[in-house]
């Protein structure tokens, strides 16, 4: 896998002083990205909630709502 160097060549880039410096008021050349940079993605875990924790949360919410519903009915009697 061979890639070209993405950095600008100082002798061919306009606006650079000898030695690669940028004079005041001049915008430096932009960087380019390298296609092979960074780690390869070899593990792609599934996204979302597992069924167990989601079931527990739903059961707790239903019990919580049922408790307050029963409490409101008892107060009305």
SULQUI-V908808 format. One record per residue. N is the residue number from 0. PSI is psi in whole degrees, -180 to 180 (none if undefined). D_CENTER is the distance of its C-alpha to the mean C-alpha in Angstrom with 2 decimals. Layout:
n->N psi->PSI d_center->D_CENTER
n->N psi->PSI d_center->D_CENTER
This chain:
n->0 psi->110 d_center->27.35
n->1 psi->138 d_center->28.31
n->2 psi->149 d_center->26.35
n->3 psi->152 d_center->27.83
n->4 psi->122 d_center->27.02
n->5 psi->-11 d_center->24.58
n->6 psi->146 d_center->26.02
n->7 psi->150 d_center->28.76
n->8 psi->120 d_center->32.32
n->9 psi->-34 d_center->33.93
n->10 psi->-16 d_center->37.36
n->11 psi->-5 d_center->36.22
n->12 psi->128 d_center->33.77
n->13 psi->151 d_center->35.43
n->14 psi->3 d_center->35.12
n->15 psi->141 d_center->34.95
n->16 psi->164 d_center->37.76
n->17 psi->133 d_center->39.43
n->18 psi->-7 d_center->37.28
n->19 psi->4 d_center->33.98
n->20 psi->163 d_center->33.86
n->21 psi->127 d_center->33.03
n->22 psi->157 d_center->35.85
n->23 psi->136 d_center->35.38
n->24 psi->-4 d_center->34.19
n->25 psi->140 d_center->32.74
n->26 psi->128 d_center->29.09
n->27 psi->156 d_center->27.84
n->28 psi->148 d_center->26.71
n->29 psi->154 d_center->23.07
n->30 psi->152 d_center->21.13
n->31 psi->156 d_center->20.31
n->32 psi->159 d_center->17.67
n->33 psi->130 d_center->18.95
n->34 psi->-24 d_center->18.32
n->35 psi->9 d_center->18.81
n->36 psi->146 d_center->16.54
n->37 psi->166 d_center->14.29
n->38 psi->150 d_center->14.99
n->39 psi->143 d_center->15.97
n->40 psi->107 d_center->14.19
n->41 psi->-21 d_center->17.20
n->42 psi->122 d_center->16.13
n->43 psi->89 d_center->14.31
n->44 psi->156 d_center->15.00
n->45 psi->152 d_center->15.81
n->46 psi->155 d_center->13.84
n->47 psi->180 d_center->15.85
n->48 psi->147 d_center->18.68
n->49 psi->157 d_center->21.55
n->50 psi->-37 d_center->24.92
n->51 psi->-59 d_center->26.60
n->52 psi->-36 d_center->24.52
n->53 psi->-40 d_center->24.19
n->54 psi->-44 d_center->27.98
n->55 psi->-43 d_center->28.72
n->56 psi->-43 d_center->26.77
n->57 psi->-43 d_center->28.57
n->58 psi->-43 d_center->31.91
n->59 psi->-40 d_center->31.49
n->60 psi->-41 d_center->30.70
n->61 psi->-43 d_center->33.74
n->62 psi->-41 d_center->35.95
n->63 psi->-46 d_center->34.90
n->64 psi->-39 d_center->35.70
n->65 psi->-39 d_center->38.93
n->66 psi->-48 d_center->40.06
n->67 psi->-30 d_center->39.80
n->68 psi->-45 d_center->41.40
n->69 psi->-40 d_center->44.27
n->70 psi->-41 d_center->44.60
n->71 psi->-37 d_center->44.91
n->72 psi->-41 d_center->47.53
n->73 psi->-38 d_center->49.54
n->74 psi->-29 d_center->49.57
n->75 psi->-22 d_center->50.91
n->76 psi->none d_center->53.87
